């Protein structure tokens, strides 16, 4: 079975940032998946589940209401490892081209007073939210992005070297 692209990233070296995860052609259109990584995998605590859920609601609402981007947004959702999110957009922009959008999205969390869709009718687990912690994580990430805006490491994935035998068999660490 072929290893999926996101498992080829060296998770021992990745830093928080905005990365191009994959590009796909869907019905003749280009669709790009971005890895929006808030935490260093396996090296720092993951995002609190309730705060992650709140960030999902707040930032998805921001992105889908941004007048310049709402028609480009296909998906915003959490990674299973709780270290970041996936953003899927129409088109194929470089990560630096969506930097301002994501910075604005994370900065918008600071002003949130309510969590959109946090009702039993609208959400599968409406009691599992934490607005205070979501604000803390969002501010931490926004400050990090601003501080490191000129560092190419926040826009380019580190790659894992894979052992290949003389017979062509590949070994993976995942």
N, CA, C and O of each residue as an XYZ file, in Angstrom:
696
protein
N       0.845     -1.170      0.000
C       0.000      0.000      0.000
C       0.895      1.239      0.000
O       1.894      1.297      0.718
N       0.531      2.208     -0.799
C       1.329      3.425     -0.905
C       1.117      4.306      0.322
O      -0.008      4.488      0.790
N       2.212      4.843      0.828
C       2.150      5.736      1.981
C       1.553      7.066      1.545
O       1.980      7.634      0.539
N       0.576      7.570      2.283
C      -0.025      8.844      1.896
C       0.967      9.977      2.114
O       1.869      9.882      2.946
N       0.784     11.051      1.350
C       1.747     12.145      1.297
C       2.031     12.770      2.665
O       3.177     13.110      2.959
N       1.012     12.924      3.495
C       1.239     13.592      4.784
C       2.134     12.774      5.718
O       2.710     13.325      6.656
N       2.258     11.467      5.471
C       3.145     10.646      6.289
C       4.595     10.684      5.816
O       5.472     10.102      6.455
N       4.850     11.366      4.702
C       6.230     11.491      4.228
C       6.927     12.694      4.832
O       8.116     12.911      4.597
N       6.199     13.473      5.604
C       6.766     14.642      6.270
C       7.477     14.189      7.539
O       6.929     13.396      8.305
N       8.667     14.673      7.765
C       9.416     14.309      8.969
C       8.828     15.063     10.161
O       9.140     16.232     10.386
N       7.985     14.386     10.909
C       7.297     15.002     12.046
C       8.224     15.299     13.222
O       7.825     15.984     14.164
N       9.437     14.799     13.181
C      10.393     15.143     14.239
C      11.063     16.487     13.959
O      11.735     17.040     14.830
N      10.881     17.010     12.751
C      11.526     18.268     12.373
C      10.554     19.399     12.061
O      10.967     20.555     11.965
N       9.274     19.086     11.900
C       8.320     20.115     11.511
C       8.124     21.126     12.643
O       8.115     20.771     13.821
N       7.971     22.370     12.260
C       7.716     23.456     13.199
C       6.331     24.013     12.893
O       5.777     23.725     11.832
N       5.769     24.795     13.789
C       4.495     25.426     13.457
C       4.636     26.275     12.190
O       5.678     26.881     11.942
N       3.578     26.303     11.408
C       3.604     27.077     10.176
C       2.458     26.725      9.257
O       1.482     26.091      9.657
N       2.599     27.155      8.004
C       1.590     26.957      6.967
C       2.275     26.223      5.822
O       3.183     26.765      5.192
N       1.850     25.006      5.550
C       2.538     24.161      4.584
C       1.578     23.651      3.510
O       0.400     23.408      3.772
N       2.104     23.497      2.308
C       1.344     22.875      1.242
C       1.419     21.369      1.466
O       2.495     20.776      1.390
N       0.283     20.763      1.738
C       0.240     19.333      2.024
C       0.074     18.513      0.752
O       0.773     17.520      0.549
N      -0.862     18.936     -0.108
C      -1.070     18.210     -1.364
C      -1.885     19.058     -2.332
O      -2.616     19.964     -1.932
N      -1.740     18.741     -3.603
C      -2.528     19.372     -4.667
C      -3.231     18.268     -5.434
O      -2.619     17.251     -5.759
N      -4.504     18.458     -5.726
C      -5.289     17.461     -6.440
C      -6.114     18.126     -7.527
O      -6.527     19.278     -7.395
N      -6.346     17.392     -8.593
C      -7.279     17.830     -9.629
C      -8.617     17.171     -9.334
O      -8.718     15.948     -9.234
N      -9.636     17.998     -9.198
C     -10.977     17.495     -8.914
C     -11.909     18.072     -9.975
O     -12.175     19.274     -9.996
N     -12.396     17.213    -10.842
C     -13.304     17.675    -11.886
C     -12.717     18.776    -12.756
O     -13.431     19.688    -13.173
N     -11.439     18.698    -13.026
C     -10.799     19.712    -13.860
C     -10.296     20.924    -13.100
O      -9.627     21.780    -13.679
N     -10.600     21.011    -11.831
C     -10.140     22.135    -11.006
C      -9.016     21.694    -10.086
O      -8.970     20.538     -9.666
N      -8.117     22.603     -9.773
C      -7.059     22.335     -8.807
C      -7.592     22.632     -7.406
O      -8.228     23.661     -7.173
N      -7.325     21.722     -6.489
C      -7.698     21.876     -5.084
C      -6.427     21.645     -4.269
O      -5.701     20.678     -4.498
N      -6.165     22.540     -3.318
C      -4.947     22.447     -2.521
C      -5.278     22.276     -1.050
O      -6.120     22.984     -0.498
N      -4.594     21.317     -0.421
C      -4.723     21.081      1.017
C      -3.513     21.686      1.707
O      -2.372     21.427      1.324
N      -3.768     22.487      2.720
C      -2.708     23.109      3.512
C      -2.702     22.518      4.911
O      -3.754     22.237      5.484
N      -1.533     22.338      5.441
C      -1.295     21.904      6.810
C      -1.021     23.176      7.602
O       0.004     23.828      7.406
N      -1.929     23.522      8.483
C      -1.771     24.708      9.336
C      -1.397     24.173     10.712
O      -2.262     23.808     11.508
N      -0.104     24.133     10.977
C       0.442     23.438     12.143
C       0.687     24.434     13.262
O       1.486     25.358     13.109
N       0.007     24.253     14.387
C       0.142     25.143     15.535
C       1.172     24.654     16.547
O       1.737     25.456     17.290
N       1.419     23.363     16.583
C       2.296     22.763     17.593
C       3.349     21.877     16.942
O       3.116     21.301     15.879
N       4.502     21.772     17.582
C       5.549     20.855     17.129
C       5.119     19.436     17.495
O       4.972     19.124     18.677
N       4.917     18.576     16.501
C       4.475     17.212     16.806
C       5.474     16.464     17.682
O       6.687     16.556     17.493
N       4.948     15.742     18.615
C       5.728     14.853     19.487
C       6.737     15.583     20.372
O       7.559     14.935     21.019
N       6.694     16.920     20.416
C       7.659     17.666     21.213
C       7.021     18.682     22.150
O       7.672     19.176     23.070
N       5.775     18.990     21.923
C       5.095     19.889     22.852
C       3.655     19.430     23.007
O       3.144     18.704     22.155
N       3.002     19.835     24.066
C       1.626     19.378     24.285
C       0.716     19.748     23.114
O       0.855     20.813     22.512
N      -0.203     18.857     22.810
C      -1.162     19.112     21.745
C      -2.192     20.141     22.215
O      -2.229     20.519     23.386
N      -3.009     20.573     21.291
C      -4.055     21.544     21.586
C      -5.174     20.844     22.365
O      -5.602     19.747     22.007
N      -5.628     21.480     23.408
C      -6.746     20.981     24.205
C      -7.937     20.691     23.285
O      -8.263     21.503     22.420
N      -8.581     19.543     23.470
C      -9.657     19.110     22.575
C     -10.791     20.132     22.504
O     -11.256     20.458     21.412
N     -11.231     20.629     23.625
C     -12.339     21.591     23.617
C     -11.932     22.901     22.933
O     -12.734     23.502     22.219
N     -10.699     23.338     23.151
C     -10.213     24.551     22.489
C     -10.083     24.317     20.984
O     -10.395     25.202     20.188
N      -9.624     23.131     20.598
C      -9.503     22.779     19.180
C     -10.866     22.845     18.511
O     -11.003     23.382     17.412
N     -11.862     22.303     19.175
C     -13.228     22.316     18.659
C     -13.715     23.755     18.481
O     -14.336     24.089     17.472
N     -13.432     24.588     19.457
C     -13.835     25.995     19.375
C     -13.115     26.708     18.238
O     -13.729     27.476     17.498
N     -11.813     26.457     18.096
C     -11.065     27.058     16.983
C     -11.636     26.593     15.645
O     -11.713     27.372     14.695
N     -12.034     25.329     15.572
C     -12.644     24.835     14.330
C     -13.883     25.663     13.989
O     -14.027     26.114     12.853
N     -14.768     25.867     14.946
C     -15.991     26.635     14.714
C     -15.684     28.083     14.353
O     -16.215     28.605     13.372
N     -14.837     28.730     15.133
C     -14.560     30.154     14.927
C     -13.862     30.423     13.604
O     -14.258     31.327     12.868
N     -12.831     29.650     13.296
C     -12.051     29.931     12.090
C     -12.793     29.484     10.839
O     -12.704     30.146      9.805
N     -13.521     28.376     10.910
C     -14.344     27.985      9.761
C     -15.361     29.074      9.442
O     -15.584     29.399      8.276
N     -15.972     29.633     10.474
C     -16.943     30.716     10.274
C     -16.265     31.947      9.675
O     -16.807     32.571      8.763
N     -15.083     32.299     10.184
C     -14.345     33.439      9.639
C     -14.026     33.214      8.161
O     -14.296     34.076      7.325
N     -13.454     32.058      7.843
C     -13.036     31.786      6.468
C     -14.212     31.772      5.502
O     -14.113     32.282      4.386
N     -15.321     31.191      5.932
C     -16.469     31.060      5.037
C     -17.292     32.345      4.942
O     -18.270     32.414      4.198
N     -16.884     33.360      5.705
C     -17.544     34.660      5.624
C     -16.633     35.750      5.086
O     -17.087     36.871      4.860
N     -15.362     35.449      4.876
C     -14.436     36.442      4.336
C     -14.833     36.743      2.886
O     -14.870     35.832      2.059
N     -15.128     38.004      2.570
C     -15.637     38.316      1.229
C     -14.679     37.952      0.089
O     -15.126     37.653     -1.018
N     -13.378     37.974      0.346
C     -12.406     37.660     -0.702
C     -12.095     36.170     -0.823
O     -11.546     35.735     -1.835
N     -12.436     35.391      0.185
C     -12.018     33.987      0.213
C     -13.159     32.988      0.324
O     -12.959     31.808      0.039
N     -14.340     33.416      0.726
C     -15.408     32.462      1.044
C     -15.738     31.498     -0.092
O     -16.111     30.354      0.165
N     -15.610     31.934     -1.330
C     -15.909     31.052     -2.450
C     -14.767     30.087     -2.764
O     -14.932     29.168     -3.566
N     -13.616     30.293     -2.138
C     -12.450     29.429     -2.354
C     -12.336     28.331     -1.295
O     -11.662     27.325     -1.513
N     -12.989     28.523     -0.158
C     -12.864     27.595      0.967
C     -13.720     26.354      0.749
O     -14.928     26.438      0.526
N     -13.063     25.206      0.819
C     -13.771     23.930      0.727
C     -13.901     23.300      2.109
O     -14.949     22.748      2.443
N     -12.842     23.379      2.914
C     -12.853     22.685      4.204
C     -11.853     23.320      5.164
O     -10.774     23.754      4.761
N     -12.225     23.367      6.426
C     -11.345     23.714      7.538
C     -11.655     22.735      8.650
O     -12.797     22.662      9.105
N     -10.655     21.974      9.102
C     -10.928     21.019     10.168
C      -9.667     20.566     10.870
O      -8.567     20.735     10.343
N      -9.812     19.991     12.057
C      -8.673     19.608     12.892
C      -7.957     18.351     12.415
O      -8.556     17.465     11.805
N      -6.678     18.298     12.706
C      -5.899     17.072     12.495
C      -6.203     16.122     13.652
O      -6.435     16.557     14.780
N      -6.199     14.861     13.370
C      -6.443     13.867     14.403
C      -5.413     13.908     15.520
O      -5.725     13.567     16.660
N      -4.187     14.319     15.209
C      -3.129     14.372     16.217
C      -3.221     15.610     17.104
O      -2.443     15.749     18.048
N      -4.151     16.502     16.817
C      -4.404     17.711     17.607
C      -3.222     18.679     17.644
O      -3.028     19.389     18.630
N      -2.433     18.707     16.568
C      -1.330     19.666     16.485
C      -1.613     20.769     15.472
O      -0.818     21.699     15.333
N      -2.726     20.679     14.770
C      -3.046     21.694     13.778
C      -4.333     21.390     13.038
O      -5.154     20.578     13.467
N      -4.481     22.076     11.903
C      -5.697     21.987     11.098
C      -5.338     21.756      9.638
O      -4.210     22.004      9.213
N      -6.311     21.282      8.886
C      -6.205     21.231      7.435
C      -7.148     22.267      6.850
O      -8.298     22.396      7.269
N      -6.637     22.997      5.877
C      -7.430     23.952      5.112
C      -7.377     23.492      3.664
O      -6.295     23.282      3.116
N      -8.535     23.336      3.044
C      -8.600     22.974      1.636
C      -9.229     24.137      0.890
O     -10.328     24.591      1.206
N      -8.486     24.607     -0.121
C      -8.925     25.740     -0.941
C      -8.949     25.364     -2.410
O      -8.187     24.504     -2.850
N      -9.816     26.004     -3.160
C      -9.768     25.914     -4.614
C      -8.507     26.623     -5.090
O      -8.078     27.597     -4.472
N      -7.913     26.151     -6.172
C      -6.721     26.795     -6.717
C      -5.453     26.192     -6.146
O      -5.487     25.180     -5.446
N      -4.334     26.828     -6.455
C      -3.037     26.306     -5.990
C      -2.091     27.450     -5.643
O      -1.166     27.764     -6.393
N      -2.339     28.050     -4.514
C      -1.494     29.142     -4.029
C      -0.370     28.597     -3.151
O      -0.503     27.559     -2.502
N       0.720     29.321     -3.156
C       1.817     28.988     -2.250
C       1.384     29.329     -0.823
O       0.555     30.219     -0.633
N       1.929     28.639      0.182
C       1.560     28.939      1.566
C       1.708     30.422      1.938
O       0.894     30.953      2.692
N       2.730     31.083      1.419
C       2.903     32.516      1.727
C       1.726     33.354      1.238
O       1.437     34.412      1.797
N       1.048     32.880      0.197
C      -0.082     33.623     -0.363
C      -1.327     33.561      0.518
O      -2.236     34.373      0.348
N      -1.387     32.628      1.441
C      -2.542     32.567      2.352
C      -2.148     32.978      3.773
O      -2.955     32.888      4.697
N      -0.920     33.423      3.937
C      -0.418     33.857      5.249
C      -1.320     34.937      5.860
O      -1.758     34.801      7.003
N      -1.596     35.992      5.116
C      -2.405     37.108      5.651
C      -3.815     36.656      6.017
O      -4.369     37.088      7.027
N      -4.391     35.788      5.194
C      -5.722     35.259      5.489
C      -5.720     34.513      6.813
O      -6.579     34.745      7.663
N      -4.756     33.620      6.986
C      -4.719     32.826      8.222
C      -4.344     33.676      9.432
O      -4.871     33.459     10.523
N      -3.461     34.618      9.257
C      -3.138     35.522     10.368
C      -4.396     36.272     10.800
O      -4.672     36.378     11.995
N      -5.158     36.792      9.842
C      -6.404     37.499     10.168
C      -7.406     36.563     10.836
O      -8.104     36.963     11.768
N      -7.480     35.320     10.366
C      -8.419     34.357     10.949
C      -8.084     34.093     12.412
O      -8.968     34.109     13.268
N      -6.805     33.849     12.699
C      -6.415     33.575     14.082
C      -6.528     34.825     14.947
O      -6.876     34.727     16.124
N      -6.243     35.987     14.392
C      -6.406     37.245     15.143
C      -7.883     37.511     15.451
O      -8.199     38.113     16.478
N      -8.779     37.072     14.578
C     -10.215     37.325     14.787
C     -10.748     36.604     16.018
O     -11.749     37.024     16.599
N     -10.097     35.537     16.414
C     -10.555     34.758     17.574
C     -10.514     35.613     18.839
O     -11.340     35.438     19.734
N      -9.561     36.532     18.915
C      -9.422     37.410     20.083
C     -10.707     38.173     20.386
O     -11.027     38.411     21.551
N     -11.449     38.560     19.340
C     -12.664     39.368     19.515
C     -13.931     38.536     19.689
O     -15.005     39.099     19.900
N     -13.830     37.227     19.607
C     -15.014     36.374     19.696
C     -15.629     36.436     21.087
O     -14.933     36.350     22.098
N     -16.923     36.584     21.115
C     -17.667     36.568     22.379
C     -18.585     35.366     22.468
O     -18.980     34.951     23.557
N     -18.927     34.803     21.301
C     -19.760     33.601     21.244
C     -19.123     32.625     20.255
O     -18.334     33.021     19.397
N     -19.469     31.377     20.383
C     -18.971     30.333     19.492
C     -20.090     30.006     18.506
O     -21.126     29.473     18.902
N     -19.890     30.321     17.229
C     -20.944     30.048     16.251
C     -21.261     28.556     16.176
O     -20.363     27.714     16.169
N     -22.541     28.252     16.122
C     -22.962     26.866     15.962
C     -22.800     25.988     17.181
O     -22.864     24.764     17.062
N     -22.596     26.566     18.341
C     -22.388     25.768     19.556
C     -23.713     25.527     20.274
O     -23.904     25.920     21.425
N     -24.621     24.866     19.553
C     -25.902     24.471     20.142
C     -26.133     22.998     19.822
O     -25.499     22.445     18.924
N     -27.028     22.378     20.547
C     -27.332     20.966     20.318
C     -27.867     20.722     18.908
O     -27.650     19.652     18.338
N     -28.549     21.689     18.354
C     -29.101     21.567     17.005
C     -28.001     21.649     15.945
O     -28.084     20.976     14.917
N     -26.978     22.460     16.184
C     -25.961     22.750     15.169
C     -24.661     21.969     15.294
O     -23.865     21.965     14.354
N     -24.418     21.308     16.423
C     -23.094     20.738     16.682
C     -23.218     19.350     17.311
O     -24.108     19.104     18.126
N     -22.326     18.459     16.928
C     -22.364     17.092     17.430
C     -21.927     16.925     18.871
O     -22.210     15.894     19.482
N     -21.246     17.914     19.430
C     -20.826     17.856     20.833
C     -20.720     19.301     21.336
O     -19.637     19.787     21.665
N     -21.871     19.967     21.386
C     -21.927     21.402     21.642
C     -21.421     21.814     23.028
O     -21.099     22.984     23.233
N     -21.345     20.892     23.972
C     -20.848     21.236     25.308
C     -19.317     21.202     25.382
O     -18.733     21.678     26.356
N     -18.662     20.638     24.349
C     -17.208     20.500     24.372
C     -16.559     21.693     23.653
O     -16.086     21.575     22.523
N     -16.551     22.816     24.325
C     -15.925     24.029     23.800
C     -15.184     24.733     24.932
O     -15.517     24.575     26.107
N     -14.172     25.513     24.554
C     -13.432     26.297     25.535
C     -12.942     27.567     24.848
O     -11.860     27.590     24.261
N     -13.740     28.610     24.926
C     -13.435     29.872     24.251
C     -12.175     30.527     24.811
O     -11.366     31.057     24.049
N     -12.003     30.498     26.113
C     -10.817     31.110     26.719
C      -9.525     30.480     26.236
O      -8.582     31.191     25.888
N      -9.471     29.163     26.210
C      -8.268     28.479     25.735
C      -8.098     28.638     24.226
O      -6.972     28.733     23.740
N      -9.187     28.667     23.493
C      -9.098     28.890     22.041
C      -8.461     30.250     21.767
O      -7.635     30.387     20.864
N      -8.848     31.241     22.543
C      -8.246     32.575     22.379
C      -6.748     32.528     22.672
O      -5.953     33.164     21.980
N      -6.377     31.784     23.686
C      -4.955     31.686     24.049
C      -4.154     31.029     22.926
O      -3.115     31.552     22.523
N      -4.627     29.885     22.415
C      -3.925     29.192     21.327
C      -3.862     30.048     20.067
O      -2.832     30.098     19.394
N      -4.965     30.720     19.752
C      -5.004     31.564     18.546
C      -4.009     32.715     18.660
O      -3.296     33.017     17.703
N      -3.961     33.350     19.810
C      -3.009     34.455     20.009
C      -1.573     33.951     19.948
O      -0.707     34.602     19.364
N      -1.321     32.788     20.553
C       0.024     32.212     20.513
C       0.460     31.959     19.072
O       1.590     32.278     18.701
N      -0.427     31.389     18.260
C      -0.073     31.072     16.878
C       0.078     32.338     16.039
O       1.002     32.436     15.232
N      -0.811     33.298     16.219
C      -0.720     34.552     15.460
C       0.591     35.281     15.774
O       1.251     35.787     14.867
N       0.962     35.334     17.037
C       2.227     35.972     17.419
C       3.411     35.225     16.815
O       4.372     35.848     16.367
N       3.350     33.914     16.800
C       4.406     33.093     16.206
C       4.521     33.385     14.706
O       5.621     33.579     14.188
N       3.370     33.413     14.011
C       3.398     33.707     12.579
C       4.015     35.069     12.309
O       4.835     35.212     11.402
N       3.627     36.068     13.087
C       4.165     37.416     12.882
C       5.673     37.458     13.145
O       6.420     38.077     12.387
N       6.105     36.815     14.191
C       7.524     36.810     14.558
C       8.380     36.082     13.515
O       9.533     36.449     13.293
N       7.816     35.050     12.878
C       8.577     34.196     11.964
C       8.189     34.359     10.496
O       8.503     33.490      9.683
N       7.525     35.433     10.145
C       7.010     35.631      8.791
C       8.077     35.520      7.709
O       7.770     35.126      6.584
N       9.312     35.855      8.024
C      10.393     35.813      7.027
C      11.185     34.506      7.058
O      12.129     34.342      6.285
N      10.823     33.592      7.922
C      11.537     32.324      8.049
C      10.929     31.300      7.089
O       9.770     30.924      7.266
N      11.676     30.835      6.074
C      11.112     29.873      5.127
C      10.696     28.548      5.777
O       9.901     27.808      5.196
N      11.212     28.238      6.954
C      10.867     26.977      7.626
C       9.391     26.909      7.997
O       8.864     25.812      8.181
N       8.708     28.042      8.114
C       7.281     27.992      8.452
C       6.403     27.821      7.214
O       5.178     27.763      7.320
N       7.032     27.741      6.042
C       6.292     27.560      4.795
C       6.724     26.335      3.991
O       6.115     26.030      2.965
N       7.764     25.628      4.438
C       8.288     24.490      3.675
C       8.432     23.271      4.577
O       9.111     23.323      5.602
N       7.789     22.179      4.189
C       7.872     20.939      4.933
C       9.298     20.388      4.978
O      10.012     20.446      3.977
N       9.714     19.861      6.118
C      10.923     19.021      6.113
C      10.525     17.647      5.582
O       9.423     17.179      5.868
N      11.368     17.012      4.840
C      11.062     15.691      4.281
C      11.835     14.612      5.018
O      12.961     14.837      5.462
N      11.231     13.442      5.147
C      11.857     12.297      5.782
C      12.600     11.480      4.734
O      12.068     11.217      3.655
N      13.818     11.082      5.047
C      14.565     10.168      4.181
C      14.021      8.763      4.416
O      13.816      8.357      5.560
N      13.791      8.031      3.350
C      13.254      6.674      3.452
C      14.316      5.672      3.014
O      14.967      5.852      1.985
N      14.480      4.625      3.796
C      15.404      3.554      3.455
C      14.806      2.709      2.339
O      13.660      2.270      2.429
N      15.598      2.480      1.271
C      15.180      1.627      0.167
C      16.257      0.558     -0.019
O      17.438      0.868     -0.171
N      15.830     -0.698     -0.003
C      16.784     -1.813     -0.146
C      17.245     -1.927     -1.596
O      16.689     -1.277     -2.482
N      18.259     -2.752     -1.837
C      18.755     -2.986     -3.191
C      17.657     -3.557     -4.091
O      17.692     -3.369     -5.307
N      16.686     -4.251     -3.500
C      15.580     -4.833     -4.267
C      14.441     -3.842     -4.481
O      13.434     -4.182     -5.102
N      14.590     -2.628     -3.977
C      13.574     -1.600     -4.174
C      12.488     -1.544     -3.128
O      11.542     -0.769     -3.268
N      12.595     -2.354     -2.068
C      11.588     -2.327     -1.022
C      11.805     -1.108     -0.139
O      12.930     -0.815      0.265
N      10.706     -0.394      0.159
C      10.798      0.810      0.984
C      10.377      0.501      2.419
O       9.450     -0.273      2.658
N      11.072      1.116      3.360
C      10.720      1.005      4.772
C      10.238      2.360      5.269
O      10.845      3.389      4.974
N       9.144      2.354      6.026
C       8.552      3.575      6.526
C       8.494      3.540      8.037
O       8.401      2.479      8.654
N       8.553      4.731      8.622
C       8.514      4.798     10.087
C       7.111      5.038     10.612
O       6.937      5.223     11.817
N       6.117      5.041      9.760
C       4.748      5.275     10.189
C       3.947      3.993     10.147
O       2.761      3.995     10.477
